[in-house]
Amino acid sequence: MFKVEMEGKTRLFTRSAYPSHYGERKIGDYREWLPSRSKLASIILKGYVPGIKRDTRLLYLGAATGTTASHVSDIVDGGVIYAVEYSAKPFQKFLRLAMERKNIIPIFADAGNPERYSGIVEKVDFIYQDIAQRNQVGIFVRNFEFFGKSGAEGIICVKAKSIDSTADPDEIYRKVIESLESRFEIMEWNELEPYHRDHIFISVRWKG
């Protein structure tokens, strides 16, 4: 993974032997990682580099069609991604990606019920969540309780309007961070503007 200045913008690429997955540009062995399509890409372009390494064992909650997972797969070529998605239509496209990648294990399940896939997922080093649900914080904590190694890291992408469409987003973010502090060390948080409106990311380390 690296950044490069091209066409007046900072662009992000991952090295990949695989073809384009979602229409992104491929230059030689490198696929462009578009921040408009991936919150994790926008997090990295805003200057925060998560602790995802080549041998990381990662649980991805809310994999959708696999846009972000495809790039994470490029990075963790010596690790594994357990990818959970509950919506049937995006999961169909995601399955095609998983079939061509050796390090993605697709799981069709509700991330709010981790006990249903606890026989598949082992203890992991990192949990990444991008789920736009009212109880998204509870889902994140519950999956760490099941699968987070001691000291495991994670990122939750929080969409304010999914929690409460009428409340002030800053107040929602404050409450979310406070609710996480009892179980996690808060490592970093920031808004995802200009790439994604009304979103923040919170990077954490599990105290469990």
Beta strands, then each sheet from edge to edge (+ up, - down):
strand 1: 2-6
strand 2: 9-15
strand 3: 26-27
strand 4: 30-33
strand 5: 57-61
strand 6: 80-85
strand 7: 104-108
strand 8: 124-129
strand 9: 148-159
strand 10: 184-191
strand 11: 199-206
sheet 1: 1+ 2- 4+ 3-
sheet 2: 7+ 6+ 5+ 8+ 9+ 11- 10+
end
